[in-house]
Structures are given as structure tokens and as C-alpha cells.
Amino acid sequence: MGSWSNYKWLALLVIPILLGFGRSTVQIKWGFFGHKRINRIATFTLPPEMFGFYKEHIEYLTEHAVDPDKRRYAVEGEAQRHYIDIDHYVHNGEDPFEVVPRRWRDAVTKFTEDTLQAYGIVPWTISSMKYKLQKAFESRNVDLILKYSADIGHYIGDAHVPLHTTENYNGQLTNQKGIHGLWESRLVEINSENYDYFIGKADYVKNLSDYVWTAVEASHRAVDSVLQIEREVTNDFDSDRKYSFERRGNTTVSVYSYEFSQEYHRRMNGMVERRLRAAIAAVGSIWYTAWVDAGQPDLSALQNTPPSAELIEEMKTLDIHYRNDKHKGRICE
């Protein structure tokens, strides 16, 4: 395999150009702004043998990083792939990561599949998607490599969001409703240009299950801080300073004020950036691991092969369903 150092200079030159910096006119969320950025930058963590292919398709991987969110209402069983309410499984102060088995079969035996589906399956979804991506590499199927790479990047990103690991996912249980969008949307929106995106190279993951569960656990350990710090900042701000109005396209919307958001971001001492960086590293590493486990197929032979007409049509159909869901008010941006 080629030396990563021979390509690092290229990343340093090209990343700022390819990040696609800019503001959206709608309220962006981790699933749209953050997920696109995670997939895009993860491309630059890959070794030379993968980089050419992924760089060629970087626009697809970026734009379709949000496909799983678009499928949430169009595909039955999609929603639970994005989270795990790990605290649902504890009742007497136990450590949920000791209570919930990591192996799917063991977890089903202990809790039933219906229960697991009801409270989220993101760790197992990532493991399943990695296997699908590996098989796509083995068969040299460009459509599936792109589709599964984009999708698994999304689920990995979700696993790195603290509020994707708790039943109190939007602060609804603690009178902090709206904190989900604040943490993963507002803070990223106004601070992302100042984050450090030079992650380093992807690593081979020897034990995928442990790797994924470690990421979920790190996210969950941050939940108390996410909630507590927001309460503290709220107590220090008058209500008329906590919110403000901003123009989004042709609409004026109420948002957490810039002052409040930045104070919350400051007191978390880099948490959002750390989780974003960890997600980028994980996406690149799991892409790389799937490729290695597939026997390191020659991806250069697949270059100059665009997505098929069938895949493009599938994505267009998904966009139609998504727009219809927005029109019906099922999705709020």
C-alpha cells in the first residue's frame, strides 16, 4: 500500500476547496449540514488506494449523506436505525453498557427484537452496514459501494451525537425542549468554520462491535453535561436574551440567540467539535476496514464509472418522497 504521507499534502491543499463552505437558507441540522461535512472530510482520511475513487465521487458521498434522514418517513423501520435510547434499559442505577449485550442475538434473547427496535438500533445498524459495504467492495459494485458508504457515514455520525443515545433526546423530560436542534444544528451552524478538520489517516478497526459501542458510550457519557450546562446558561440569561429572530429565505424564524448559543458552546469546552472530529475519523476508518476485509480490491479499475441510471432514479424518487413529507408537515427544517 502507498504511503499516506505522499498524499497528505494534497489533502492540505484541497480540503478547504472541497468543504463547500457556506450557509443554508433553512435551519440546518447535523443530518444535513453536519452529515454532509462528515462524509466529505472523511474522504481525505483514506489511503491512496481508496482516495482516488472516493475523491471522484465526493459530491455523491456528500449530497447523499442525508439519504437516511430522507427515508425516515418513506421507509418503514428506518427511524430506529439513527439512535439508541440506552438509558431505557436501566432502572436501579446500573451501567447501561453492562446491561445491554453488544451482540445482536444476545440482546434479542434478553430484551426481544420488538423492544430493541422500539428504543433504537444504531450500533447494530452500523455493523450490518459495514458488512454490506464489504460485500459491495468484493463484488466491485459501484452503485452499492457509493450507496452504502454514504449511508453508513450517516449512521456513524448519529452515533456520535449525545442526544441520540437517550430517551430525553430533545430535553422533553427536563423542560429543555429544543436542545436537540440547539446542540447538533445551531452550534454547528455558527461555529463549524472554526473547527479543526485535519483528522489524520483512517485506521483499521480490529473489533468493529467494540469500536462502535465505545463511540456510543462516549456520546452517552456526555448527555448529563449537555443537559446540565444548558440549564446553567439558561439560568444566567433573561428569557428575552435566550432567543432571537433570524431571516431564513422568505421566513423569519425564532432561534436560540447567537449570544446564548455561543456561551453554551463555550462552556461545553469543545465538545461539539470533538464529537464531530471523532465521527469523521470513525467514518473513514470503517470505510477503510470494509475495504481491507473485502481483500483490498483495486478501486482504480472502477474509476470513471458513474452511478447507474437506476441509482440516480432511485435517489430522485427518494427526493420526491422527502419533498412530499415536508409539504405534509411531517418534516420540519
Secondary structure, 3 states (H helix, E strand, C coil): CCCCHHHHHHHHHHHHHHCCCCCCCCCCCHHHHHHHHHHHHHHHHCCHHHHHHHHHCHHHHHHHHHHHHHCCCCCCCCHHHHCCCHHHHCCCCCCHHHHCCCCHHHHHHHHCHHHHHHCCCHHHHHHHHHHHHHHHHHHCCHHHHHHHHHHHHHHHHHHCCHHHCCCCCCCCCCCCCCHHHHHHHHHHHHHHHHCCCCCCCCCCCCCHHHHHHHHHHHHHHCHHHHHHHHHHHHHHCCHHHHEEEEEECCEEEEEECHHHHHHHHHHCCCHHHHHHHHHHHHHHHHHHHHHHHCCCCCHHHHCCCCCCHHHHHHHHHHHHHHHHHHHCCCCCC
